[in-house]
Amino acid sequence: MTFLPAELPHTAVRGASFAQSVAKLAAQRLRERVRESRLSDDFNPQDDDEFVVAAYFAGDLSSVYQLEQWLWPFEQLESRLQELGYSDRPFGIIVRNSLVAKHLKSVTSFPVRFSRLTKGLDEFMQSSSLRAVFYVNQGTSNFQALRYPEPAHVHLSHGESEKISMISNQLKGYDYVFTAGQAARERIEQTLYGMGDERMFDVGRPQLDRPRSVPPEWKEFVSKNPDGKAVFYAPTWEGDSPSMAYGTIAYNGVEIVNSLLEAGYRVIFRPHPRTGVMRHEFEKAVEDVAEIVESDPRGFLDESPDVSWQLDEADVAVVEMTSVAFDWLASGKPLVMVKPHEPDAEVLEGGLLDRCPAVDPKTSDDVVDLIDAAVANSGLAAELAQLYLGDTAAGEQTERFIRSSERVIRNRSEERRLKHAE
């Protein structure tokens, strides 16, 4: 007798699914090995590399934006190190994914090195010139690099926020944590045991100092739709666990956008790039909201490379628990938050969700009324910017980042000198 798939015994179905998963994984790894074999030797750690500082990134293309947002601050740091006479190329990047290596080569002039294997990582991390390594996320594979004792390991994160991941005990694995400001330091000190000020340096968000240019698509949109306040709606993704499920677009995205458009606002819609990775209904929600936005003359689907120009062009922001909300504070403009729909999402008491007007799934507050409330409290944004980011005057955050990096380099150089003198 021949069984149809639906008629197969449970164990047989499970066995077939497992076999398919194994075959799929094997095929994926084979493709990865083929891509690796085609990389030029320039991606290997070189004998003449003289990197003083480096960035370590083990993620894939879906998360490479985390590193890309730091490229400009890294460029400013490299210029300072060159002025101080460290070397011609004092900054390098080490990645563990071949596709990421090729991509970065096309978007930055920094030397990009790749190694999936420990041998290449050994060569890179054990360089006698290397003093500091930066990390832009809490990826598990970061700990493969943290085992090297000679360089100082510095956690940057890829944005300020009050997500529970920002107070992970994993921070203790790094020699230093570059915090955005007072709020971040207090958050860490109050939550983690044994994390004191001596390991945390406030640097703000140096990315915000980067010169900003308005994309031509927005200029064209404004020329055709010049009237009405502009709202920057930037929901986050669904998260990979209930405690990190801060995204809400699948539950209220359509309602929020329709309310804004009906009230006469122009809407800049920018969904998080990872939305829908874990849950299909979030992917579908982005499609639905994008369709509404694109079908309305006052709607603008933001596909620009980063969050920067929106701080200048929009009049108010509607944002969930994401770094975009904290970057927005530097604009000094009204902010409306959106509280998580997931009851198990971990929210810190007294944080931004409590300090700002916020869309709450438990109430029937309209987003337009909340915008009016935010506009009425005009001094709140400046107060919050100081708390979360410190001085946001032009160039100040970049200068703090550079000074802190120099301090780490000096500290590690002195520590190495004393250690090897024993």
C-alpha positions as CSV (number, residue, x, y, z in Angstrom):
1,M,0.0,0.0,0.0
2,T,1.2,3.5,-0.9
3,F,0.7,6.1,1.8
4,L,0.0,9.8,0.9
5,P,2.1,12.2,3.0
6,A,-1.0,13.1,5.2
7,E,-1.5,9.4,5.9
8,L,2.0,8.6,6.9
9,P,2.5,7.6,10.6
10,H,3.5,10.5,12.8
11,T,7.1,9.2,13.3
12,A,7.5,8.8,9.5
13,V,6.4,12.4,8.8
14,R,8.7,13.7,11.5
15,G,11.6,11.6,10.1
16,A,10.9,12.9,6.6
17,S,10.8,16.5,7.8
18,F,14.1,16.0,9.6
19,A,15.7,14.6,6.5
20,Q,14.5,17.5,4.4
21,S,15.9,20.0,7.0
22,V,19.3,18.2,7.0
23,A,19.4,18.2,3.2
24,K,18.5,21.9,3.1
25,L,21.1,22.8,5.7
26,A,23.7,20.7,3.8
27,A,22.9,22.4,0.5
28,Q,23.1,25.8,2.2
29,R,26.5,25.1,3.7
30,L,27.8,23.8,0.3
31,R,26.7,27.1,-1.3
32,E,28.4,29.0,1.4
33,R,31.7,27.1,0.9
34,V,31.5,27.7,-2.8
35,R,31.1,31.4,-2.2
36,E,34.0,31.4,0.2
37,S,36.3,29.7,-2.3
38,R,35.6,32.5,-4.8
39,L,36.6,35.3,-2.5
40,S,39.9,36.9,-3.4
41,D,42.9,36.6,-1.2
42,D,42.5,40.3,-0.3
43,F,39.8,39.3,2.2
44,N,42.3,37.1,4.2
45,P,44.1,38.7,7.2
46,Q,47.3,40.1,5.7
47,D,50.8,40.0,7.2
48,D,51.2,43.7,6.8
49,D,47.9,44.7,8.5
50,E,48.6,47.3,11.2
51,F,45.1,47.8,12.6
52,V,45.0,49.7,15.9
53,V,41.2,49.3,16.2
54,A,38.7,47.1,14.4
55,A,35.1,46.2,14.2
56,Y,34.0,42.5,14.6
57,F,30.8,41.4,12.9
58,A,29.5,37.9,12.6
59,G,26.0,38.5,11.4
60,D,24.5,38.0,8.0
61,L,23.2,40.4,5.4
62,S,19.8,40.9,7.1
63,S,21.6,42.5,10.1
64,V,24.5,44.2,8.4
65,Y,22.7,47.5,8.9
66,Q,23.8,47.3,12.5
67,L,27.5,47.7,11.4
68,E,26.8,50.1,8.5
69,Q,25.4,52.8,10.8
70,W,28.8,52.9,12.6
71,L,30.9,53.3,9.4
72,W,30.9,57.1,9.4
73,P,31.9,57.4,13.1
74,F,34.6,54.9,12.4
75,E,35.9,57.0,9.6
76,Q,36.1,60.0,11.9
77,L,38.0,57.9,14.4
78,E,40.4,56.6,11.8
79,S,41.2,60.2,10.6
80,R,42.1,61.1,14.2
81,L,44.3,58.1,14.6
82,Q,46.1,58.9,11.3
83,E,46.7,62.4,12.6
84,L,48.2,60.9,15.7
85,G,50.6,58.8,13.5
86,Y,49.4,55.3,14.3
87,S,49.5,54.0,10.8
88,D,48.1,54.7,7.3
89,R,45.2,52.3,7.8
90,P,44.6,52.0,11.5
91,F,41.0,50.7,11.2
92,G,39.9,47.3,9.9
93,I,36.8,45.1,9.8
94,I,36.7,41.4,10.4
95,V,33.5,39.4,9.4
96,R,32.5,35.8,9.5
97,N,30.1,35.7,6.5
98,S,31.3,35.8,2.9
99,L,28.3,37.6,1.5
100,V,28.7,40.3,4.2
101,A,32.4,40.6,3.2
102,K,31.6,41.2,-0.4
103,H,28.8,43.6,0.5
104,L,31.0,45.7,2.8
105,K,33.7,45.9,0.1
106,S,31.2,47.8,-2.0
107,V,30.0,50.3,0.6
108,T,33.2,51.2,2.5
109,S,36.9,51.9,1.9
110,F,37.9,50.2,5.1
111,P,40.0,47.0,4.7
112,V,37.5,44.1,5.1
113,R,38.8,40.8,6.3
114,F,36.9,37.5,6.3
115,S,37.4,34.3,8.2
116,R,34.9,31.6,9.1
117,L,37.6,29.5,10.7
118,T,39.5,30.1,13.9
119,K,42.9,30.2,12.1
120,G,42.0,33.5,10.3
121,L,40.4,34.9,13.5
122,D,43.7,34.1,15.4
123,E,45.7,35.9,12.8
124,F,43.5,39.0,13.0
125,M,43.0,39.2,16.8
126,Q,46.6,38.4,17.7
127,S,48.1,41.2,15.7
128,S,50.7,43.1,17.8
129,S,49.2,46.4,16.8
130,L,45.6,45.8,17.7
131,R,44.4,47.7,20.8
132,A,40.6,47.7,20.6
133,V,37.8,45.8,19.0
134,F,34.2,47.2,18.6
135,Y,31.0,45.1,18.7
136,V,27.7,46.4,17.4
137,N,25.4,43.7,18.7
138,Q,25.1,40.9,21.2
139,G,25.6,38.1,18.7
140,T,26.4,34.8,20.3
141,S,29.5,34.4,18.1
142,N,31.0,37.6,19.6
143,F,32.2,35.3,22.4
144,Q,34.5,33.5,19.9
145,A,36.3,36.9,19.6
146,L,36.1,37.9,23.2
147,R,38.5,35.0,24.2
148,Y,41.5,37.0,22.9
149,P,43.0,38.9,25.8
150,E,45.3,41.4,24.1
151,P,42.9,43.9,22.5
152,A,40.3,45.7,24.6
153,H,36.8,44.6,23.7
154,V,34.2,47.4,23.5
155,H,30.4,47.0,23.2
156,L,28.7,49.7,21.1
157,S,25.3,48.3,20.3
158,H,23.5,49.5,17.2
159,G,21.4,52.1,18.9
160,E,20.2,53.4,22.2
161,S,16.9,51.9,23.5
162,E,15.2,50.5,26.5
163,K,14.8,47.0,25.1
164,I,15.6,44.3,27.6
165,S,18.6,43.3,25.5
166,M,20.3,46.6,26.4
167,I,20.8,45.4,30.0
168,S,21.9,41.9,29.3
169,N,24.5,40.4,31.7
170,Q,26.5,39.7,28.5
171,L,27.8,43.2,28.8
172,K,30.2,42.0,31.5
173,G,32.0,40.0,28.8
174,Y,33.4,43.3,27.3
175,D,36.1,45.4,28.8
176,Y,34.2,48.6,28.1
177,V,30.6,49.6,27.2
178,F,30.1,52.8,25.2
179,T,26.8,54.1,26.6
180,A,24.7,56.8,24.9
181,G,24.2,58.9,28.1
182,Q,23.1,59.1,31.7
183,A,19.9,57.1,31.3
184,A,21.9,54.1,29.8
185,R,24.5,54.1,32.6
186,E,21.8,54.3,35.3
187,R,19.9,51.5,33.6
188,I,22.9,49.2,33.6
189,E,24.1,50.1,37.1
190,Q,20.6,49.5,38.5
191,T,20.2,46.1,36.8
192,L,23.6,44.4,36.6
193,Y,25.8,43.5,39.6
194,G,29.4,44.7,39.4
195,M,29.1,47.2,36.5
196,G,30.5,50.5,37.6
197,D,31.2,53.8,35.9
198,E,34.8,53.0,35.2
199,R,33.8,50.6,32.4
200,M,31.2,52.8,30.8
201,F,31.9,55.9,28.7
202,D,29.1,58.1,27.4
203,V,29.4,58.8,23.7
204,G,25.9,59.8,22.6
205,R,24.9,58.8,19.1
206,P,27.8,60.0,16.9
207,Q,25.9,58.9,13.8
208,L,23.7,62.0,14.3
209,D,26.6,64.3,13.6
210,R,26.9,63.0,10.0
211,P,26.0,65.5,7.3
212,R,22.6,64.7,6.1
213,S,21.2,64.9,2.6
214,V,17.5,64.7,1.5
215,P,16.8,61.9,-1.0
216,P,15.5,63.1,-4.4
217,E,12.4,60.9,-4.0
218,W,11.4,62.9,-0.9
219,K,12.1,66.2,-2.7
220,E,9.9,65.2,-5.5
221,F,7.2,64.1,-3.1
222,V,7.3,67.4,-1.3
223,S,7.0,69.4,-4.5
224,K,3.8,67.6,-5.3
225,N,2.5,67.5,-1.7
226,P,3.8,70.6,0.1
227,D,0.9,71.0,2.6
228,G,0.4,69.4,6.0
229,K,2.7,68.4,8.8
230,A,4.8,65.3,8.2
231,V,4.7,62.4,10.6
232,F,7.6,59.9,10.6
233,Y,6.1,56.5,11.4
234,A,8.8,53.9,12.1
235,P,7.6,50.7,13.7
236,T,10.0,48.1,14.8
237,W,10.1,44.3,14.0
238,E,8.3,41.6,15.9
239,G,11.3,40.4,17.9
240,D,12.6,36.9,18.4
241,S,11.0,36.2,21.8
242,P,7.9,37.3,23.8
243,S,10.1,39.4,26.1
244,M,11.5,41.3,23.0
245,A,8.2,41.5,21.1
246,Y,8.0,45.3,21.0
247,G,6.6,45.5,17.5
248,T,2.9,46.2,16.9
249,I,2.3,46.9,13.2
250,A,0.4,43.6,12.8
251,Y,-2.1,44.8,15.3
252,N,-2.5,48.6,14.8
253,G,-0.3,49.7,11.8
254,V,-3.3,50.1,9.4
255,E,-5.3,52.0,12.0
256,I,-2.4,54.4,12.9
257,V,-1.7,55.2,9.3
258,N,-5.3,55.7,8.3
259,S,-5.9,58.0,11.3
260,L,-2.9,60.1,10.3
261,L,-3.8,60.4,6.7
262,E,-7.5,61.2,7.5
263,A,-6.3,63.9,9.8
264,G,-4.4,65.6,6.9
265,Y,-0.9,64.6,7.9
266,R,1.7,63.5,5.4
267,V,3.1,60.1,6.4
268,I,6.7,58.9,6.0
269,F,6.5,55.1,6.5
270,R,9.7,53.3,7.3
271,P,9.3,49.7,8.6
272,H,12.2,47.9,10.4
273,P,14.2,45.9,7.8
274,R,13.8,42.7,9.8
275,T,10.0,42.9,10.0
276,G,8.4,39.6,9.1
277,V,11.6,37.5,9.6
278,M,10.0,35.6,12.4
279,R,6.2,36.0,11.8
280,H,4.3,36.1,8.6
281,E,1.5,38.3,9.9
282,F,4.1,41.1,10.4
283,E,5.4,40.7,6.9
284,K,1.8,40.9,5.7
285,A,1.1,44.0,7.8
286,V,4.0,45.8,6.2
287,E,2.6,45.0,2.8
288,D,-0.8,46.3,3.8
289,V,0.4,49.5,5.3
290,A,2.8,50.1,2.4
291,E,-0.2,49.7,0.0
292,I,-2.2,52.3,1.9
293,V,0.7,54.7,2.0
294,E,1.5,54.3,-1.7
295,S,-2.1,54.7,-2.8
296,D,-2.5,58.0,-0.9
297,P,-0.9,61.2,-2.3
298,R,0.2,62.2,1.2
299,G,1.9,58.9,1.9
300,F,5.6,58.3,1.3
301,L,7.2,54.8,1.5
302,D,10.7,55.4,2.8
303,E,13.3,53.2,1.2
304,S,16.3,55.4,1.8
305,P,19.5,53.8,3.3
306,D,19.3,55.1,6.8
307,V,17.5,57.1,9.5
308,S,18.9,60.6,9.3
309,W,17.2,63.1,7.0
310,Q,13.8,62.3,8.5
311,L,14.8,64.1,11.7
312,D,15.0,67.3,9.7
313,E,12.1,66.8,7.3
314,A,9.4,65.4,9.6
315,D,7.5,67.4,12.2
316,V,6.6,64.6,14.6
317,A,7.5,61.0,15.0
318,V,5.4,57.9,15.9
319,V,7.8,55.2,17.0
320,E,7.9,52.0,19.0
321,M,10.6,50.8,21.4
322,T,13.5,51.1,19.0
323,S,16.7,53.2,18.6
324,V,14.8,55.4,16.1
325,A,12.8,56.9,19.0
326,F,16.0,57.8,20.9
327,D,17.7,59.3,17.9
328,W,14.6,61.3,17.2
329,L,15.1,63.0,20.6
330,A,18.0,64.9,19.1
331,S,15.7,66.7,16.8
332,G,13.9,68.4,19.7
333,K,10.5,67.7,18.0
334,P,7.4,66.0,19.5
335,L,7.5,62.2,19.9
336,V,4.7,59.8,20.3
337,M,5.5,56.2,21.4
338,V,3.6,53.0,20.7
339,K,3.4,50.5,23.6
340,P,3.9,46.8,22.9
341,H,0.9,44.6,22.2
342,E,2.5,41.5,23.5
343,P,1.9,41.4,27.3
344,D,5.1,39.5,27.9
345,A,7.3,42.2,26.3
346,E,9.6,43.5,29.0
347,V,9.2,47.3,29.6
348,L,11.3,49.3,32.0
349,E,9.3,51.4,34.4
350,G,9.8,55.1,34.1
351,G,11.3,54.8,30.6
352,L,10.5,56.6,27.4
353,L,7.2,54.7,27.1
354,D,6.1,56.3,30.3
355,R,7.6,59.7,29.7
356,C,6.0,60.4,26.3
357,P,2.4,60.3,25.1
358,A,2.0,56.7,23.9
359,V,-0.5,54.6,21.9
360,D,-1.7,51.9,24.4
361,P,-3.4,48.7,23.2
362,K,-5.4,48.7,26.4
363,T,-7.0,52.1,25.6
364,S,-8.9,53.7,22.7
365,D,-6.6,56.8,22.5
366,D,-6.3,58.0,19.0
367,V,-2.8,58.7,17.7
368,V,-3.8,62.2,16.5
369,D,-4.9,63.2,20.0
370,L,-1.6,61.9,21.3
371,I,0.3,64.0,18.8
372,D,-1.6,67.1,20.0
373,A,-0.6,66.3,23.6
374,A,3.1,65.9,22.5
375,V,3.0,69.2,20.7
376,A,1.6,70.9,23.7
377,N,4.5,69.8,25.9
378,S,7.2,71.5,23.8
379,G,10.0,71.3,26.3
380,L,9.9,67.6,26.9
381,A,12.0,66.6,23.9
382,A,15.0,68.8,24.9
383,E,14.8,67.4,28.5
384,L,14.8,63.8,27.3
385,A,17.6,64.4,24.8
386,Q,19.9,65.6,27.5
387,L,19.0,62.6,29.7
388,Y,19.4,59.9,27.0
389,L,22.1,61.4,24.7
390,G,23.8,64.2,26.5
391,D,25.0,67.3,24.6
392,T,23.7,67.0,21.0
393,A,25.2,70.2,19.6
394,A,26.9,69.7,16.2
395,G,30.0,67.5,16.5
396,E,29.8,66.9,20.2
397,Q,28.7,63.3,20.1
398,T,31.4,62.4,17.6
399,E,34.1,64.1,19.7
400,R,33.0,62.1,22.7
401,F,33.2,58.9,20.8
402,I,36.7,59.7,19.5
403,R,37.9,60.8,23.0
404,S,36.6,57.6,24.5
405,S,38.2,55.4,21.9
406,E,41.5,57.1,22.4
407,R,41.2,56.5,26.1
408,V,40.6,52.8,25.5
409,I,43.6,52.6,23.2
410,R,45.8,54.4,25.8
411,N,44.6,52.2,28.6
412,R,45.2,49.0,26.8
413,S,48.6,50.1,25.5
414,E,49.7,50.9,29.1
415,E,48.2,47.7,30.5
416,R,50.1,45.7,27.8
417,R,53.3,47.5,28.5
418,L,53.1,46.8,32.2
419,K,52.1,43.2,31.7
420,H,55.0,42.4,29.3
421,A,57.5,44.3,31.5
422,E,56.8,41.9,34.4
